[in-house]
């Protein structure tokens, strides 16, 4: 008699344990993916700022000088895995500022930093924001996908 009452209890116990475990696993993977995107964005922003600070007016190497397009190109090459359409950039040097989305930035040919802030010691700032789209919110009823805005900024002083 006791055996008939225990039928199916293993399936119920498995379901009660498996659902939270799967949610924890997916949450951990998604958090790791978000942190990877943030680290990539931060590293790419620093690489772009380092490129800009050594390509000022006193640079003597061939092909010196930088533009919004060349700095944005360095950021794109350093930001492997980032969707360029979701990367917004802000270039600031003193009072001069340029804001654009990465593909648009790569099409701009204007010099950056501007001549007034292209000398050694002047500070420049590159700020990037990335809209991280989480796939885990697709499992939640009524959600179409959540986004988290990741922001990275690098401020450096011109070297040459």
KESE-326665 format. One record per residue (C-alpha): chain; x, y, z. Coordinates in pm, whole numbers, plus 32768, in hexadecimal, padded with zeros to 4 digits. Example, Ala and Ser with C-alpha at 12.3 -4.5 7.8 and 13.67 -1.06 7.14 Angstrom:
BEGIN
<r><kette>A</kette><x>84CE</x><y>7E3E</y><z>830C</z></r>
<r><kette>A</kette><x>8557</x><y>7F96</y><z>82CA</z></r>
//
This chain:
BEGIN
<r><kette>A</kette><x>8000</x><y>8000</y><z>8000</z></r>
<r><kette>A</kette><x>8117</x><y>80F0</y><z>8055</z></r>
<r><kette>A</kette><x>81BF</x><y>80BB</y><z>7F02</z></r>
<r><kette>A</kette><x>8099</x><y>8147</y><z>7E3F</z></r>
<r><kette>A</kette><x>80AA</x><y>8292</y><z>7EFC</z></r>
<r><kette>A</kette><x>8216</x><y>82CC</y><z>7E9D</z></r>
<r><kette>A</kette><x>81E6</x><y>82AD</y><z>7D28</z></r>
<r><kette>A</kette><x>824B</x><y>83ED</y><z>7C6E</z></r>
<r><kette>A</kette><x>82EE</x><y>848D</y><z>7D9B</z></r>
<r><kette>A</kette><x>8446</x><y>8481</y><z>7CF4</z></r>
<r><kette>A</kette><x>83C2</x><y>8543</y><z>7BC8</z></r>
<r><kette>A</kette><x>8326</x><y>864C</y><z>7CA7</z></r>
<r><kette>A</kette><x>8462</x><y>866E</y><z>7D79</z></r>
<r><kette>A</kette><x>8538</x><y>8688</y><z>7C40</z></r>
<r><kette>A</kette><x>8459</x><y>879C</y><z>7BB5</z></r>
<r><kette>A</kette><x>8462</x><y>8859</y><z>7CFE</z></r>
<r><kette>A</kette><x>85DE</x><y>8851</y><z>7D07</z></r>
<r><kette>A</kette><x>862A</x><y>886C</y><z>7B91</z></r>
<r><kette>A</kette><x>8568</x><y>89AD</y><z>7B4B</z></r>
<r><kette>A</kette><x>8625</x><y>8A85</y><z>7C4A</z></r>
<r><kette>A</kette><x>8770</x><y>89E4</y><z>7BE8</z></r>
<r><kette>A</kette><x>8739</x><y>8A2F</y><z>7A76</z></r>
<r><kette>A</kette><x>86D8</x><y>8B97</y><z>7ACA</z></r>
<r><kette>A</kette><x>8812</x><y>8BC0</y><z>7B9C</z></r>
<r><kette>A</kette><x>88EA</x><y>8B2E</y><z>7A89</z></r>
<r><kette>A</kette><x>8854</x><y>8C0D</y><z>797A</z></r>
<r><kette>A</kette><x>8870</x><y>8D3F</y><z>7A5C</z></r>
<r><kette>A</kette><x>89DE</x><y>8CF5</y><z>7AA0</z></r>
<r><kette>A</kette><x>8A28</x><y>8CCC</y><z>792D</z></r>
<r><kette>A</kette><x>8970</x><y>8E0E</y><z>78D7</z></r>
<r><kette>A</kette><x>8A21</x><y>8ED3</y><z>79E8</z></r>
<r><kette>A</kette><x>8B6E</x><y>8E4F</y><z>796A</z></r>
<r><kette>A</kette><x>8B16</x><y>8EB8</y><z>7807</z></r>
<r><kette>A</kette><x>8AB6</x><y>9015</y><z>7882</z></r>
<r><kette>A</kette><x>8BFC</x><y>903A</y><z>7940</z></r>
<r><kette>A</kette><x>8CC1</x><y>8FC4</y><z>7810</z></r>
<r><kette>A</kette><x>8C17</x><y>90CF</y><z>773B</z></r>
<r><kette>A</kette><x>8C61</x><y>91DA</y><z>7841</z></r>
<r><kette>A</kette><x>8DCE</x><y>9175</y><z>785A</z></r>
<r><kette>A</kette><x>8DEE</x><y>9175</y><z>76DE</z></r>
<r><kette>A</kette><x>8D4E</x><y>92CF</y><z>76C8</z></r>
<r><kette>A</kette><x>8E2F</x><y>9357</y><z>77DA</z></r>
<r><kette>A</kette><x>8F69</x><y>92C6</y><z>773C</z></r>
<r><kette>A</kette><x>8F0B</x><y>9348</y><z>75E2</z></r>
<r><kette>A</kette><x>8EC8</x><y>94A4</y><z>766D</z></r>
<r><kette>A</kette><x>901E</x><y>94AA</y><z>7715</z></r>
<r><kette>A</kette><x>90C7</x><y>9433</y><z>75D4</z></r>
<r><kette>A</kette><x>901F</x><y>9549</y><z>750B</z></r>
<r><kette>A</kette><x>9089</x><y>9651</y><z>760A</z></r>
<r><kette>A</kette><x>91F1</x><y>95D0</y><z>760A</z></r>
<r><kette>A</kette><x>91F5</x><y>95E3</y><z>748E</z></r>
<r><kette>A</kette><x>9174</x><y>974A</y><z>7492</z></r>
<r><kette>A</kette><x>926B</x><y>97CC</y><z>7597</z></r>
<r><kette>A</kette><x>939F</x><y>9760</y><z>74D4</z></r>
<r><kette>A</kette><x>9325</x><y>97EF</y><z>7388</z></r>
<r><kette>A</kette><x>9325</x><y>9961</y><z>73E3</z></r>
<r><kette>A</kette><x>93BD</x><y>9A8B</y><z>732E</z></r>
<r><kette>A</kette><x>9525</x><y>9A3B</y><z>7399</z></r>
<r><kette>A</kette><x>951C</x><y>98D5</y><z>731A</z></r>
<r><kette>A</kette><x>9636</x><y>989C</y><z>721F</z></r>
<r><kette>A</kette><x>95E3</x><y>9742</y><z>7196</z></r>
<r><kette>A</kette><x>954E</x><y>9714</y><z>703F</z></r>
<r><kette>A</kette><x>93D3</x><y>9728</y><z>703E</z></r>
<r><kette>A</kette><x>93BE</x><y>97F0</y><z>7180</z></r>
<r><kette>A</kette><x>928B</x><y>98AE</y><z>71E1</z></r>
<r><kette>A</kette><x>9140</x><y>980F</y><z>722C</z></r>
<r><kette>A</kette><x>8FD9</x><y>983F</y><z>71CA</z></r>
<r><kette>A</kette><x>8E90</x><y>97CE</y><z>725A</z></r>
<r><kette>A</kette><x>8E94</x><y>96B1</y><z>715A</z></r>
<r><kette>A</kette><x>8FEE</x><y>962F</y><z>71B4</z></r>
<r><kette>A</kette><x>8FAB</x><y>9636</y><z>732A</z></r>
<r><kette>A</kette><x>8E59</x><y>958C</y><z>72F4</z></r>
<r><kette>A</kette><x>8F06</x><y>9488</y><z>721A</z></r>
<r><kette>A</kette><x>8FF9</x><y>9437</y><z>7334</z></r>
<r><kette>A</kette><x>8ED2</x><y>940F</y><z>741F</z></r>
<r><kette>A</kette><x>8E1F</x><y>9326</y><z>732C</z></r>
<r><kette>A</kette><x>8F54</x><y>924D</y><z>72F8</z></r>
<r><kette>A</kette><x>8F8D</x><y>9238</y><z>746F</z></r>
<r><kette>A</kette><x>8E1F</x><y>91F3</y><z>74BE</z></r>
<r><kette>A</kette><x>8E01</x><y>9098</y><z>742D</z></r>
<r><kette>A</kette><x>8CA3</x><y>900F</y><z>7468</z></r>
<r><kette>A</kette><x>8BF6</x><y>915E</y><z>7496</z></r>
<r><kette>A</kette><x>8AD8</x><y>91AC</y><z>73A9</z></r>
<r><kette>A</kette><x>8B48</x><y>92F6</y><z>730D</z></r>
<r><kette>A</kette><x>89E0</x><y>9371</y><z>72E6</z></r>
<r><kette>A</kette><x>89B8</x><y>9364</y><z>7461</z></r>
<r><kette>A</kette><x>8AF5</x><y>942C</y><z>74B0</z></r>
<r><kette>A</kette><x>8AC6</x><y>95A3</y><z>74E6</z></r>
<r><kette>A</kette><x>8BFF</x><y>9678</y><z>7500</z></r>
<r><kette>A</kette><x>8C4A</x><y>97CD</y><z>758F</z></r>
<r><kette>A</kette><x>8D9A</x><y>9874</y><z>754A</z></r>
<r><kette>A</kette><x>8DE7</x><y>999D</y><z>762B</z></r>
<r><kette>A</kette><x>8F15</x><y>9A84</y><z>7627</z></r>
<r><kette>A</kette><x>8EE5</x><y>9BC1</y><z>76F2</z></r>
<r><kette>A</kette><x>8DA2</x><y>9C5E</y><z>767C</z></r>
<r><kette>A</kette><x>8DA0</x><y>9BA6</y><z>752E</z></r>
<r><kette>A</kette><x>8CCA</x><y>9A6F</y><z>7521</z></r>
<r><kette>A</kette><x>8C64</x><y>9972</y><z>7418</z></r>
<r><kette>A</kette><x>8B50</x><y>9872</y><z>744E</z></r>
<r><kette>A</kette><x>8AF6</x><y>975B</y><z>735F</z></r>
<r><kette>A</kette><x>8AA8</x><y>95EB</y><z>733A</z></r>
<r><kette>A</kette><x>8BD8</x><y>9516</y><z>72DF</z></r>
<r><kette>A</kette><x>8B87</x><y>94DB</y><z>716B</z></r>
<r><kette>A</kette><x>8B3D</x><y>9650</y><z>7140</z></r>
<r><kette>A</kette><x>8C7E</x><y>96AD</y><z>71F9</z></r>
<r><kette>A</kette><x>8D4A</x><y>95DA</y><z>7108</z></r>
<r><kette>A</kette><x>8CC5</x><y>96A9</y><z>6FE6</z></r>
<r><kette>A</kette><x>8D2C</x><y>97FA</y><z>707C</z></r>
<r><kette>A</kette><x>8E6F</x><y>9892</y><z>7000</z></r>
<r><kette>A</kette><x>8E89</x><y>99BC</y><z>70ED</z></r>
<r><kette>A</kette><x>8FCB</x><y>99D0</y><z>71B8</z></r>
<r><kette>A</kette><x>8FB8</x><y>996D</y><z>7321</z></r>
<r><kette>A</kette><x>9027</x><y>99EA</y><z>7413</z></r>
<r><kette>A</kette><x>8FF9</x><y>9B48</y><z>7383</z></r>
<r><kette>A</kette><x>9129</x><y>9C28</y><z>7352</z></r>
<r><kette>A</kette><x>90E1</x><y>9CEC</y><z>7493</z></r>
<r><kette>A</kette><x>9106</x><y>9BAC</y><z>7564</z></r>
<r><kette>A</kette><x>9203</x><y>9AEE</y><z>7495</z></r>
<r><kette>A</kette><x>9339</x><y>9B4F</y><z>755F</z></r>
<r><kette>A</kette><x>93F2</x><y>9A8F</y><z>766D</z></r>
<r><kette>A</kette><x>9350</x><y>9A9D</y><z>77C3</z></r>
<r><kette>A</kette><x>91EB</x><y>9AE7</y><z>774D</z></r>
<r><kette>A</kette><x>90E9</x><y>99EB</y><z>77C3</z></r>
<r><kette>A</kette><x>9001</x><y>9929</y><z>76DF</z></r>
<r><kette>A</kette><x>8EE0</x><y>9848</y><z>773D</z></r>
<r><kette>A</kette><x>8E42</x><y>972C</y><z>767C</z></r>
<r><kette>A</kette><x>8CFA</x><y>96AA</y><z>7704</z></r>
<r><kette>A</kette><x>8C4D</x><y>9578</y><z>7674</z></r>
<r><kette>A</kette><x>8AFC</x><y>94E4</y><z>76C9</z></r>
<r><kette>A</kette><x>8A81</x><y>9391</y><z>7656</z></r>
<r><kette>A</kette><x>891F</x><y>930F</y><z>765F</z></r>
<r><kette>A</kette><x>8943</x><y>91A9</y><z>76DA</z></r>
<r><kette>A</kette><x>8816</x><y>90D9</y><z>7674</z></r>
<r><kette>A</kette><x>87CA</x><y>8FC0</y><z>7766</z></r>
<r><kette>A</kette><x>873B</x><y>8E82</y><z>76D2</z></r>
<r><kette>A</kette><x>86C3</x><y>8DFF</y><z>7820</z></r>
<r><kette>A</kette><x>85A5</x><y>8EFB</y><z>782C</z></r>
<r><kette>A</kette><x>8512</x><y>8E4E</y><z>76FB</z></r>
<r><kette>A</kette><x>84AA</x><y>8D32</y><z>77E1</z></r>
<r><kette>A</kette><x>83DE</x><y>8E1D</y><z>78BB</z></r>
<r><kette>A</kette><x>8271</x><y>8E42</y><z>784D</z></r>
<r><kette>A</kette><x>8223</x><y>8F8E</y><z>77A8</z></r>
<r><kette>A</kette><x>838F</x><y>8FF5</y><z>7779</z></r>
<r><kette>A</kette><x>8433</x><y>902F</y><z>7626</z></r>
<r><kette>A</kette><x>8597</x><y>9040</y><z>76A6</z></r>
<r><kette>A</kette><x>862E</x><y>9125</y><z>77A7</z></r>
<r><kette>A</kette><x>8754</x><y>920B</y><z>7773</z></r>
<r><kette>A</kette><x>885A</x><y>9282</y><z>7866</z></r>
<r><kette>A</kette><x>8929</x><y>93B2</y><z>780E</z></r>
<r><kette>A</kette><x>8A9A</x><y>9375</y><z>784F</z></r>
<r><kette>A</kette><x>8B73</x><y>94AE</y><z>7865</z></r>
<r><kette>A</kette><x>8CEE</x><y>94C9</y><z>7850</z></r>
<r><kette>A</kette><x>8DC1</x><y>9605</y><z>7852</z></r>
<r><kette>A</kette><x>8F30</x><y>964E</y><z>782A</z></r>
<r><kette>A</kette><x>8FD7</x><y>979E</y><z>786D</z></r>
<r><kette>A</kette><x>9143</x><y>97CA</y><z>7809</z></r>
<r><kette>A</kette><x>9237</x><y>98EA</y><z>77D9</z></r>
<r><kette>A</kette><x>92CB</x><y>9927</y><z>767E</z></r>
<r><kette>A</kette><x>9433</x><y>98AB</y><z>7668</z></r>
<r><kette>A</kette><x>94B4</x><y>9935</y><z>751D</z></r>
//
